[in-house]
Amino acid sequence: MAFALAGHVQSGALASLGALAVLYAPGLPYRRRAVRVFGVGAGLVAAAAAGTLVAGSPAGTVAVIALASAVAVLLCRRFSIAPPGALMPVLVCATATQIPLDAAPLATRVGLVALGATIAWLVVMAGAAFRSAAQGTAGPPPSPPPWRQIRRAAARGAVGTGGAALLALSLGLPRPDWAAVACAAVLVHDATRSTVRRAGHRAAGTAAGIGVAGLVLAIVPGVLPLVVLVVALQFVVEILVARNYALAVVFITPLALLQGTLATGELDGHVVGLLAGRLVETAIGCALAVVAQAVLPPPGEHPAQAAMRRVIRRRTVPVLT
């Protein structure tokens, strides 16, 4: 909002990418949230730098998104970081690949994302002086899963997000980062059933949210109202996302579109093409997430074999009866 008032809305949108570190603080005592939000903020800065270095290179985009996903998943699983987990580093990295270097050079972009991360840290720590005594001590952090499970999840994230970006680029779609982010959003959990259910919720919610986004982008009431709307949508999403993911995605879709257009400076783009691209690339991301889950399931799960057994059972039961 401050950058928008100063006439530099794109810089403000870049700073807001770093401010996404604020999402990793809830439920933590202040000492742990200080470390957690600082570490996530540093990760978002690194993700933005990596994405910026390959901006304009299709091969580099696919490679760096896959790498960012693998590293983010590995670290989040190792340190038991709850959802959104690896999603935000992937989002920041993927978005940075789509912003031309002439719009924001590397040093400027990294500085803006770092500024947003610093603001996030200050916001989550603002109440420390007033609530440290009342908050008391929390239990020990949960134990991380076995390394085999962590490595499998990291590989799954890399294969899914990299494959989604590659397929979107191969089809000539405008924003391969959307496909990668949709895939990362679906792969936040290890269980195959949760992944398939989340993919369905993501696809259905996006289809519904396209109508809301189309209305807003068609009107384009001006930069400041759009910034206010982004704030309002973020608030609604945080209220809903833990309770009803499908409904939350209805609001995530216009939020992501608005924040993305503000960051990339594409406010005057073709609305229909933008919305159609979002819908198709979300479908690609959801499909690749399910494929990656089937190819690299958690240790002990065999979703492909289970699906084959269900198909065989459905075909043989009528014959036997």
LINFEN-V57226 format. One record per helix or strand of 3 or more residues. SS is the DSSP state (H for helix, E for strand). FROM is the first residue (numbers start at 0). LEN is the number of residues. Records with the same first field share a line. If there is no record, write none. Layout:
SS = FROM-LEN + FROM-LEN
This chain:
H = 1-4 + 8-16 + 29-24 + 57-21 + 86-10 + 105-19 + 127-8 + 146-24 + 175-11 + 191-28 + 222-18 + 244-20 + 270-25 + 302-18
